[in-house]
């Protein structure tokens, strides 16, 4: 399995009066533009993907739709509660095992969950090896079974690096 971890784009500041519970907090206007550019770069660099799994939070869902729109043949989007903000890396693996028929998958979520997931995928320990920038991405692959510690890191890119790839 090839997996692309994509962090949601720049979002509005936390404001409990406007977005109680933080689940409805949207991308900023500039965040939409920046995420669209980064998504185009990711789509251009990765080639086609089979499916996108996203956190159910508004900013991640919007980022997932921008990513899907960047492909000539937009992949299907699924909501995975395991990718929600504040989640743990282990349950994401449980969900990946159930999605083992998917060859090329993008997941859209939040930090620090994505960083911990990448650490667990590569080292077998849920320790972040770094943080993805907003609308940044990383590519890993599982040459055999999807399991903690079994992934190989192919690349990590910031939003600006992805946007540069998309503009070429």
C-alpha positions in Angstrom: 0.0 0.0 0.0 1.1 3.5 -0.8 -0.2 6.1 1.6 -0.1 9.9 1.5 -0.7 11.8 4.7 -2.0 15.3 4.1 -2.6 17.8 6.9 -5.6 20.1 6.6 -4.9 23.6 5.3 -4.7 26.8 7.3 -7.9 27.3 9.2 -9.6 30.1 11.2 -8.4 30.8 14.7 -10.2 28.9 17.5 -13.2 30.8 18.7 -15.7 28.9 20.9 -18.3 31.6 20.2 -18.2 31.0 16.4 -17.3 27.3 16.4 -18.3 25.6 19.6 -16.5 22.3 20.0 -14.1 23.2 17.2 -15.5 20.7 14.7 -17.0 23.3 12.4 -13.9 25.6 12.2 -13.3 26.2 8.5 -10.3 26.9 6.3 -9.6 30.6 5.9 -10.1 32.1 2.4 -6.3 32.1 1.9 -6.2 28.6 3.4 -8.5 27.4 0.6 -6.3 28.9 -2.0 -3.1 27.6 -0.4 -4.5 24.1 0.1 -5.8 24.0 -3.5 -2.2 24.8 -4.7 -0.7 22.2 -2.4 -3.3 19.6 -3.4 -2.5 20.2 -7.1 1.2 19.6 -6.4 0.5 16.4 -4.4 -1.8 15.1 -7.2 0.8 15.9 -9.8 3.6 14.3 -7.9 1.8 11.2 -6.6 -0.2 10.3 -9.7 -3.7 8.8 -9.3 -4.9 7.5 -5.9 -7.7 5.1 -5.2 -9.4 6.8 -2.2 -9.2 9.6 0.3 -10.0 9.1 4.0 -10.6 12.2 6.0 -11.2 13.4 9.5 -14.8 14.4 10.0 -13.8 17.9 11.1 -14.8 20.7 8.7 -11.3 22.0 7.9 -10.1 18.4 7.1 -13.2 17.6 5.0 -12.7 20.8 3.0 -9.0 20.0 2.5 -10.0 16.4 1.3 -12.4 17.8 -1.2 -9.8 20.2 -2.5 -7.4 17.3 -2.8 -9.9 15.1 -4.6 -10.7 18.0 -7.1 -7.0 18.2 -7.9 -7.1 14.8 -9.7 -8.3 14.2 -13.2 -10.4 11.3 -11.8 -11.4 12.4 -8.3 -11.1 9.6 -5.8 -14.0 8.7 -3.5 -13.8 10.4 0.0 -14.6 8.5 3.2 -15.0 9.9 6.7 -12.8 8.1 9.2 -13.5 9.2 12.8 -10.0 7.7 13.7 -8.5 10.7 11.9 -10.3 13.3 14.1 -8.2 15.9 16.0 -6.8 14.5 19.2 -7.0 10.9 18.0 -4.5 8.2 18.6 -2.3 6.6 15.9 -3.2 2.9 16.7 -6.8 3.0 15.6 -5.7 4.4 12.3 -3.8 1.2 11.7 -6.9 -0.9 12.6 -8.8 1.0 9.9 -6.0 0.6 7.4 -6.0 -3.1 7.8 -9.7 -3.1 7.0 -8.9 -1.1 3.9 -6.2 -3.4 2.7 -7.7 -3.7 -0.8 -6.9 0.0 -1.4 -3.5 0.2 -3.2 -3.0 4.0 -3.1 -4.7 6.0 -0.2 -4.5 9.5 1.0 -5.5 10.3 4.6 -6.3 13.9 5.6 -6.1 14.8 9.3 -4.5 16.9 12.0 -1.3 17.2 14.0 -0.1 15.7 16.3 -2.1 12.6 15.2 -0.6 12.4 11.7 2.9 12.8 13.1 2.4 10.1 15.6 0.8 7.9 12.9 3.8 8.4 10.7 6.2 7.6 13.5 4.3 4.4 14.4 4.2 3.4 10.7 8.0 3.8 10.3 9.5 3.0 13.7 6.8 0.9 15.4 6.5 3.6 18.2 3.8 6.3 18.2 6.4 9.1 18.4 6.3 11.9 16.0 9.4 12.2 13.8 8.3 15.7 12.9 5.2 17.8 12.2 3.6 18.2 8.8 3.0 21.9 7.9 -0.6 22.9 7.2 -1.4 21.5 3.8 1.9 19.6 3.9 2.2 16.0 3.1 4.3 12.8 3.5 4.4 9.7 1.5 5.0 6.2 3.0 4.7 2.7 1.6 4.1 -0.6 3.1 6.0 -3.1 0.9 4.3 -6.1 2.5 1.6 -6.0 5.3 0.2 -2.8 6.8 1.7 -2.9 10.3 3.5 -0.6 12.8 7.1 -0.3 11.9 6.7 -1.8 8.4 6.5 1.4 6.4 9.2 3.1 4.4 9.3 6.9 4.2 9.5 8.1 0.6 9.3 11.9 1.1 8.0 14.8 3.2 7.0 18.2 1.7 5.7 21.5 3.0 2.7 23.3 1.6 5.1 25.7 -0.4 7.0 22.8 -1.8 3.8 21.0 -3.0 2.5 24.3 -4.4 5.7 24.7 -6.4 5.3 21.2 -7.9 1.7 22.0 -8.9 2.7 25.2 -10.7 5.2 23.5 -13.0 
